[in-house]
């Protein structure tokens, strides 16, 4: 019997997380609930790079993170967040949102 659609999605998300971890010297992950939109897995590489993947459900996000070769944390704690490196794009986007600048759409 073949894989279900959910199993394929979980596998695809895990492969994306593994690719990120491999590129950035390993990664820590935190699964964040997004409500009806699903869940977001925030990934922070050992080099400070960060990214995310979104799953349609919290359960799928947790399953993918547990399957992937990443260290899963219950929350995005201060030590992990402190390692996150932001670039010019992020600072420009945050400043535009906060001070009424042109939205980045």
C-alpha positions in Angstrom: 0.0 0.0 0.0 1.3 3.4 -0.9 1.9 6.5 1.1 -1.0 8.8 1.9 -1.1 12.4 0.9 -0.4 13.4 4.5 2.6 11.1 4.7 4.0 12.5 1.5 3.5 16.1 2.8 5.2 15.3 6.1 8.1 13.7 4.1 8.5 16.7 1.9 8.5 19.1 4.8 11.2 16.9 6.6 13.3 16.9 3.4 13.1 20.7 3.3 14.2 21.0 6.9 17.0 18.5 6.3 18.3 20.5 3.3 18.2 23.7 5.4 20.1 22.0 8.3 22.7 20.6 5.9 23.3 24.0 4.3 23.6 25.8 7.7 25.6 23.4 9.8 22.6 21.9 11.6 19.5 23.5 12.9 17.2 24.0 15.8 13.4 24.0 15.2 10.4 25.3 17.0 6.8 24.5 15.9 4.5 27.5 16.3 0.7 27.2 16.0 -0.9 29.5 13.4 -4.6 28.7 14.1 -6.7 27.6 11.2 -3.8 28.2 8.8 -1.8 25.4 10.4 1.6 25.6 11.9 5.0 27.1 11.2 8.3 25.4 11.9 10.9 28.1 12.5 14.4 26.8 11.7 17.6 28.5 13.0 20.9 27.3 11.5 24.1 27.0 13.5 25.4 29.8 11.3 22.6 32.2 12.4 20.6 31.8 9.2 16.9 31.2 9.7 13.8 30.2 7.7 10.6 28.4 8.1 8.2 25.9 6.5 4.4 25.9 7.0 2.3 22.8 7.4 -1.5 22.7 7.1 -1.8 21.2 10.6 0.2 21.4 13.9 0.4 17.6 13.9 1.9 17.4 10.5 4.4 20.1 11.4 5.4 18.2 14.6 5.7 14.9 12.7 7.9 16.5 10.1 10.2 18.2 12.6 10.5 14.9 14.6 11.4 13.1 11.4 13.9 15.7 10.2 17.5 15.8 11.4 16.9 18.9 13.5 16.8 19.6 17.2 13.2 20.3 18.1 12.4 22.7 21.0 9.1 23.4 22.7 9.6 27.2 22.1 11.9 29.5 20.3 13.9 30.4 23.4 16.2 33.4 23.9 19.4 31.5 23.3 18.2 30.3 19.9 16.6 33.6 19.0 19.8 35.4 19.9 21.7 33.3 17.3 19.3 34.5 14.5 21.0 36.7 12.0 18.8 39.3 10.3 19.8 40.9 7.1 19.0 44.2 5.3 15.8 42.9 3.9 14.4 42.0 7.3 15.4 45.3 8.9 13.9 47.3 6.0 10.7 45.3 6.1 10.4 45.7 9.9 11.1 49.4 9.8 8.6 49.9 7.0 5.9 48.2 9.0 6.6 49.9 12.2 6.9 53.5 11.1 4.3 53.5 8.3 6.6 53.1 5.4 5.6 51.5 2.1 4.4 48.0 2.7 6.4 45.2 1.2 3.7 43.3 -0.7 
